[in-house]
Amino acid sequence: MLLNGYIIISNNDMELKDFIKDNVVNFDHYQGGIFYYNVKVGDNLYQFPVPQKDIEATEFPTLLAQDKAIYFMRYIRKAISSNSLLVI
């Protein structure tokens, strides 16, 4: 599916382990209460949202510019299942 020039990946196209295993995420931008992170899988770069309200609800609300993808598994899984994972 195409949305505003981006391809949206359906949950049948990728498996979570492809994003998580031995991988990192990189902060891209912040807009409207959402942090957007990128993750590279193979030759493709994907983008997924991380809501600020989720981060504020944690004991130590910290986001790094680059971090292990495993720490973002919850958000990557949610993006895959809700079809909000973008190929950029």
C-alpha positions as CSV (number, residue, x, y, z in Angstrom):
1,M,0.0,0.0,0.0
2,L,1.2,3.5,-0.8
3,L,0.6,6.5,1.6
4,N,2.0,10.0,0.9
5,G,4.8,8.5,-1.2
6,Y,5.8,5.9,1.3
7,I,5.2,2.1,1.0
8,I,3.4,0.6,3.9
9,I,4.4,-2.9,4.7
10,S,1.7,-5.4,5.6
11,N,2.2,-7.8,8.5
12,N,2.5,-10.7,6.1
13,D,5.6,-9.3,4.4
14,M,8.2,-9.4,7.3
15,E,8.9,-11.2,10.5
16,L,9.8,-9.5,13.7
17,K,13.1,-11.4,14.0
18,D,14.3,-9.9,10.7
19,F,14.2,-6.4,12.4
20,I,15.5,-7.4,15.8
21,K,18.4,-9.8,15.5
22,D,21.8,-8.1,15.6
23,N,20.3,-4.8,14.5
24,V,20.1,-1.1,15.6
25,V,17.6,1.6,15.3
26,N,18.3,5.3,14.6
27,F,16.3,8.3,15.6
28,D,15.0,10.2,12.5
29,H,12.6,13.0,13.7
30,Y,9.9,14.0,16.2
31,Q,6.5,15.3,15.2
32,G,3.2,15.7,17.1
33,G,4.1,13.7,20.1
34,I,5.7,10.8,18.1
35,F,9.4,9.9,17.8
36,Y,10.2,8.3,14.5
37,Y,13.0,5.7,14.3
38,N,14.5,4.0,11.3
39,V,15.8,0.4,11.1
40,K,17.7,-1.2,8.2
41,V,16.8,-4.7,7.1
42,G,18.6,-6.0,4.1
43,D,18.6,-3.3,1.4
44,N,15.5,-1.6,2.8
45,L,15.2,1.2,5.4
46,Y,12.0,1.1,7.5
47,Q,10.5,3.7,9.7
48,F,8.2,3.1,12.8
49,P,6.6,5.4,15.4
50,V,7.3,5.6,19.1
51,P,4.7,7.5,21.0
52,Q,6.0,10.0,23.5
53,K,3.3,9.1,26.1
54,D,4.7,5.5,26.1
55,I,8.2,6.7,26.9
56,E,7.0,9.1,29.6
57,A,5.2,6.3,31.3
58,T,8.5,4.4,31.9
59,E,10.6,4.7,35.1
60,F,13.6,6.2,33.3
61,P,12.2,8.0,30.1
62,T,15.3,8.0,27.9
63,L,15.6,7.6,24.1
64,L,19.0,7.5,22.4
65,A,19.9,8.6,18.9
66,Q,21.0,5.0,18.2
67,D,20.1,1.9,20.2
68,K,19.7,-1.8,20.0
69,A,16.6,-2.8,18.0
70,I,15.6,-5.4,20.7
71,Y,14.8,-2.5,23.0
72,F,12.2,-1.3,20.4
73,M,10.7,-4.7,19.7
74,R,7.4,-3.6,21.1
75,Y,7.1,-0.6,18.7
76,I,8.3,-2.5,15.7
77,R,5.8,-5.3,16.4
78,K,3.0,-2.8,16.8
79,A,4.0,-1.1,13.5
80,I,4.0,-4.4,11.6
81,S,0.7,-5.5,13.0
82,S,-1.0,-2.1,12.5
83,N,0.4,-1.6,9.0
84,S,2.2,1.6,10.0
85,L,5.7,0.4,9.2
86,L,7.0,2.5,6.3
87,V,9.7,1.8,3.7
88,I,11.6,5.0,3.2
